[in-house]
Amino acid sequence: MDWQKIELLVEKYFEGNTTIEEEKVLKNYFSSSEVNDSLKQYQPLFNYLQVAKNETVTTKSDVKPKIQFKKWISIAAVFVFIAVLTTVLNLKTNESQDLGTFNDPEIAYAETMKALELLATNVNHGMESVYYINEYQQSKNLIFKN
């Protein structure tokens, strides 16, 4: 085959304008032993692409992304920081006020249950947002094949 035509095809290949038939012509040309000296520099590229196409992975990797763990740690750290900050600020503003002590244990239990129920409701509401983040992450991984 005419090496000048191959040279034009190589230029077209690097510009990304070749058709599949033209790429097959290039692969066939560079896999033969009759490659022109001015085009020998491209021969390893086209031979590598052919070899890489036939490679397969033989081992299974159990690598899990560390981003999930870091994400949960950062979320937990934010919650702890907010809880500590809120506690410190409430202690400073309520130093002289009665903090709601109860003499009757049943009333104290009922009030504690109300507070815990309110906390559980708010935490569950916050966890719904985390589920949306998880769904987003899974969808992103499906799209980008990570």
N, C-alpha and C positions, 0 to 999 in steps of 0.2 A: 504494500500500500504506500502511497505517496506520503513522505514524511512531512511535507508542507501542509497537506490536508490535516494530518494528525496534529501538527502544531496549532493550527487554527481551532481544532476541536478541543485541544488542551486549554487554550485561552478561553474559549466559550465555556468549558467545564468550570474553570475557576471563577468565572463571572456568574455561574449558576444558570446558564441558558441552554444547557444541552438536554436533548431528549433521552429517553431510556435506550433507544436504539444507538444513538451516538455514544452513550456511555458504554454500551456493550462493545462497540467497535474499539473504543479506547482500551477497555480491559483486555480484549483479545489481542490487540496490538502490543501492549506492554507485557503480556504474559508470554509472548513469542520471543524467540532468540534474535530476531531481526530488527532490533530497536536501533534507530539512528543515534549516533554519538551525541548530538545536540539535545536529544530527548531522554537520554539515559538517566538524567537526574530525577525524572518523574516516575521511573520504573518502580522504585521501592514503595512509593505511595500507592500505586494501583495494585501492586502485589500484596501489600499489607491489607488493603481493603478486602481483597479476596480471602486472605488467611483469617482476618478478623470475622468475616461473615460466617466461617465454618466453626468458630470457637464456641464452646458451650461451658456453662458453669457446672462444676462437679460437686461442689460443697454447698450446703444450705447454711445461710447465715442467720443467727438468732439475735442480731443486733436490734435493740429497741431504741427508739429516739429518746434522748435525755430531756428533750424540751418539755414533755408532759410533766416530769417530776419537778423541774425548775418552775414551771408555771404554777403548780399546786403549792409549792413552797412559797412563792412570791404572794399568792393569794392569801395563804395562811398568815404570812408576815404582815400583810396589810390589815387583816382582821385583828391580829394581836395588837398592832400599833394603835389602831382606832380604839380598841377596848381599853388599853392602858391610858391613852390620852383622855378619853372620856371619863375614866375613873379619877384621874388626877384632877381634871377640871371640876368635876362634881364635888370632890372632897374640898377643894379650895372655896367653892361658892357655898357649900352647905355646912361649913364648920360650926356655925352658930345655930343652925336649924336642927329640929328633931328629925332624925333619919327614919322615922316610922317604926319604932319598936312596938311590939304587941305583948300584952300580958297573957292573952289567951292563945294557947298553941294551935287551936283549930282555926282561928282567924289568921294567924301567921301562916299556917299551911295553905289555906285558901288563897291568900294574897300571893304567896310564893308560886302556887300553881298557875295563877293568872299571869304572873310575870314570865314564867317559863313557857306558857302557851303563846304569849305574845312574841317571845324570842323565837320559838320554834316556827311560828308563822312567818316571821321576817326572814329567818334563815332559809326556810323552804322556798320563799319567794326569790331570794338571792341565788339559790341553787338552780332554779329554773334558767336563770341567765347563764350559769355555767354549763348546763346541758346544751344550750344553743351554741355556746363556744365549742363544745365537743363535736356537735353536729357539723359546724363550720369546718373544724379541723379535719374531720373524716372526709367531707366533701372535697376540700382542698387537696387532700392526699390522693383521692381518686382521680381528680382532674389532672394534677401535676405528677402523678405516679411516684410519690416520694416514699 
